[in-house]
Amino acid sequence: MNYSVISGDIISSSSLTAQDKSELEKQLAKLLADLKLHFNVFGRVLKGDYIECVVPETGRALQLCLAMKSFVKTIPISAETLKAHKHRAKLFKEYGIRLAIGYGPLERYQPEKGIVDGEAIYLSGRTINTKSTHDKERIVIKNTLFFASKDEAMNKKWTAMLELLDVLFTKATQRQCEVVYLKLLGHNEEAISKKLGIDQSVVNRHSTNVGWNAIETAVTYFHESLNS
């Protein structure tokens, strides 16, 4: 049986103040609680800035990956961090998190005991660790969304799609990401307008401007491909 495992690493987390780091941990815990509620995933936060998430329904992995991406980009940071680490703080606001989907079997998966062991999690974790954005004091961002499996044809196909989605999410504003996150959780525009306190027409405009139709098409295609 194959699983999808998502590993994620917060960009520029070391530049955050202690207060921002504490808030980040709280927000990541909320994120994983949301994903558990809506998709019954097993997720955990390690060292305050690293996420591991097992997706039993493998085809949902891209949907959850993009939900994580959009959520993290909505997390605010303090003026203190912006002042002290302007460049690194900007990178956090622009990119948020690097994410890798690992696709393959798990030899041991016992979420009630916190045990996750096998090819899928090795692939996602290894991809995040080898696709480093750090070069001594510099942070170089090329891509932030990755796919890894033992199937090279599959890797090539999904890598191309993720690179295109990366462009959309890099350009997305905080408000657009709030809308996308809620849409990825399955909320309609009417519900989102009430939750965010904005007109439904504004929700629709944010959706259009961020490229929601392309995002939805990619999520549906990924889901149908891996679940077929």
N, C-alpha and C positions, 0 to 999 in steps of 0.2 A: 504493500500500500504506500502510495506517495503522499507526501505532505508538502505544503508551502510554509517556509519559515522566513520571517522578515527580521533582519537585523538592522538597527538604526543607530547612528552616532551623531549627536548634536554638534553642529559646526560652531567653532569658537567658544565653546562652553567655558574654557579656562579664563576668558576675558570678562566673564560675568562677575558681579559683586556677590558677596555671600547671600545677600537678600534676594538677588535675582536667581541665584542657584537654588535657593530654598523654594522660591516660587515655581521655578522650572520643574523641580521634582514633584510638587503638588499638581501641576498641570499635566505632567506625563502620567501620573497616577489616575487623574480624571480621564485622560485619553484612553488608557487601557480599560478602565471601568466601562466607558461608553462602548468600546469595541467588544468587550465581554458580553455586555447586555444585548447588543444588536447582532453579534455574529458568533457568540460562544467560543471565542478564542482564548488561548492561554497566553498571557503576556506578563513580562516583568521588566523592571528597571534595574540596571546594574550600575553601580558607582555614580548614580545620580544623573548620568547623561548618555547611557547606552541602553537600547531597548532590544529585547528578544520577544518575538510574538509568533506562536504556532497557529497556523490557519488550517484546521481539519478539512474544510471545504476548499480544496486547492485553488479552484477557479476564482475565489474571492480575494486572492492575494493582491492583485493590482488595485482593486477597489480599496482595500485596507491600507495598502502602501500609500496611495494618494490621499486617503483620509488623514494618515499620520503627517504627511508632508504639509497639507493645508492647515491642520490643527497647529502644528509647531510654529508655522509662520504667523499665527494670530497671537502668540504669546508676547506680551509687552516686555520691554526692558527699561530700566530706570535711566534717568538723565545722567546719573552718576557714572553708569557704565558707558553711556554714549560719549561722555566727556573724557573719560580716562582712556578708553580704547575705541576711538572713533572708527578706525578702519575695520577692526575685528567685529565690532558691534554691528556695523553695516552689513558685513558678511552674514552674521547670524540673522538679521532681519530679512536679507535678500534670499538666502538659501535655507536657513532653518536647520535642516537635518539631511544627512546622507543615508540612503536606504538601499538594502539589497534583498532581493527575493531569492531564496535558495529552494530549489525544487528537487525532491528525491525522497527516499524512504527514511524513516526513523527506526532504528533498532530498538530503542526504548523511549516510550512516551507515557509518562505517568504524571499528569498535571497536578493531581492532588498531592503528590510528593515533590513537585518541582523538578522532576527528572525529564530532561530532553537530551537525547543522545542519538546521533546518526548523521547520515550523509547530508540531509537537507540543512541542518543547522551548521554543519562544518562549511558547507558551500556559502551560505549567507555571511557567516562570520568571517571566513577567509577573504571573501570579496571586499567586505568593508575594510578589513585590516590592510589589504594589499593596495586598494585604491586610495592611498593616502592623499590628503589635501595639504599636508604639512611638509615643509622643507625648511628645517631649522626655524628661523623666525618668520618666514613667509608662509602664507596660506594661499595655495593656488587651487582654485575651483575650476574643474573642467566639466564633470558630470556629477550628479548626486543621486541618480536612480539606476540601479543595476539588476541584472537577472543572471543567475548561475545555475546550471544543471550539468549533467553528464552528456547531454544531447547538444552537439555544437550547432546543428541546424536550428534548434529551438532557441539557443542562446543568441544566435545572429538575428533571428526574427524579432525577439522581444527586446533586445538591446536597441535596435533601430527605433522601435516604438517608444521606448523609455527616453531616448535622447530627444525625441520630438516633444514628449510630455514635459520633460525637464525645462524646455524653453518656455512653455506656457506658465509653469509654476514659478519660475524665476521672475517673470514679469508681473505676476499676480500681486495685487495689493492685499493688505490685511483684511479689508472688508470683503473683497472677492473670495479670499480663502475661507472666511467665516461661512459664506454662502455655499461654497463648494463642499466644505466639510459636512454641513447639514444635509446637502443633497446626497452625498455619498453614504450617509447614514440612512437614507431613504425618505427624508422629509420632503413634502411638496412645497411649492413656492408660497402658498397661502400660510402654511405652518411656519415657514422660515420668516416671513414678514412679521408675524406676531411675535416670534421668539426674539428677533433682533430689533423690533420696534421701528421698522421701516416699511414704506409702501411696497406692495407686491410688484408694482412697476419698477421700483428701484432694484428689487431682488432679481427681476428678469433682466434688467440692464446689466447688473453685475455678472450674471450668468453668461450673457451674450459676450460681454467684453473679455471675460476670462477664457472663453472658448469651451463652454460646457458641452456643447454638442459633440465636439471632438473627444473630450474626456469621457463622456458617456459611451460613445461608440467604442473607444479603446477598452473600457472596462467590460462592456458586454462581449466583445470579441475575445478577450482574454478568458472570461468566465466560460464562454461556450467552448473554447478550444481546449482548456484544461479539464473540463468536466465531461467532454464528449467520450 
